[in-house]
Amino acid sequence: MKLRKIPYRKLNSRQQEIFNFQKVAGHLAEYGFNCIKLTDDWQGADFLAYHKDGDSTLKVQLKSRISIIQEVSSQDAVYGLPHQRSMASRRA
């Protein structure tokens, strides 16, 4: 079987969300996080990232494009945003 890259723009919205999750999860793995995709939003999170130390858990909400967030809840949230060829994350 020959593997070929699929252009992002040819994916439907659900496939793009899974693609974005895999990209962010791969980057977080480099920092000791294990990511679990949630089937539905839970407290605004698309997935949870557990750190290997057992003390840190991030609730991550994926964004397909940069957004301006006018109101941020009191809960600690992390937003995954695309940044050119790599994914960047920032704390809210």
DRENDREN-609852 format. One line per 5 residues: for each residue x, y, z of C-alpha. Coordinates in Angstrom, 3 decimals. Layout:
X/Y/Z  ...
! end
This chain:
0.000/0.000/0.000  1.339/3.408/-0.941  0.500/6.172/1.518  -0.297/9.611/0.167  -0.880/12.820/2.085
-4.390/14.190/1.822  -4.809/17.959/1.424  -6.450/19.416/4.551  -8.944/21.384/2.473  -10.325/18.128/1.017
-11.378/16.870/4.457  -14.896/17.475/5.752  -15.352/19.377/9.026  -15.425/16.240/11.222  -12.276/14.886/9.527
-10.554/18.263/10.009  -11.370/18.181/13.727  -9.823/14.696/14.065  -6.808/15.822/11.994  -6.311/18.846/14.271
-6.641/16.674/17.388  -3.970/14.274/16.101  -1.580/17.145/15.319  -1.978/18.829/18.712  -1.840/15.487/20.560
1.426/14.640/18.783  2.984/17.913/19.894  1.748/17.533/23.473  3.164/13.982/23.605  6.622/15.524/23.202
6.018/17.275/26.539  4.785/14.193/28.399  1.040/14.459/27.803  -1.360/11.651/26.918  -4.411/12.963/25.050
-7.912/11.523/25.110  -10.478/12.736/22.558  -13.926/13.335/24.042  -17.009/12.302/22.063  -18.768/15.521/23.023
-17.710/18.818/24.535  -17.205/18.520/28.280  -16.935/21.818/30.143  -15.888/23.401/26.850  -13.134/20.844/26.163
-12.726/18.799/22.977  -10.078/16.607/24.574  -8.179/16.068/27.809  -4.396/15.989/28.089  -2.962/14.173/31.127
0.675/14.801/32.045  2.940/11.889/32.968  3.514/13.393/36.421  -0.135/12.678/37.247  -0.646/16.182/38.627
-1.503/18.156/35.494  -4.593/17.818/33.330  -5.402/20.235/30.514  -8.868/20.723/29.053  -8.233/21.614/25.413
-10.627/23.201/22.956  -9.623/22.982/19.307  -10.052/25.982/17.040  -9.886/25.792/13.255  -8.844/29.417/12.958
-7.715/32.158/15.254  -10.597/33.575/17.267  -10.989/36.545/19.557  -12.398/35.326/22.845  -14.379/38.082/24.546
-15.384/36.187/27.665  -13.288/33.474/29.273  -14.777/31.276/31.973  -13.094/30.897/35.324  -12.083/27.344/34.414
-8.526/26.735/33.247  -8.715/26.061/29.509  -6.158/25.674/26.752  -6.930/26.512/23.138  -5.249/24.669/20.253
-4.812/26.947/17.250  -3.241/26.266/13.854  -0.075/28.266/13.258  1.277/28.072/9.706  2.729/24.555/9.324
2.676/23.619/12.993  0.141/23.785/15.759  0.557/26.281/18.567  -1.270/26.344/21.858  -1.919/29.180/24.248
-3.506/29.401/27.634  -6.630/31.481/27.966
! end
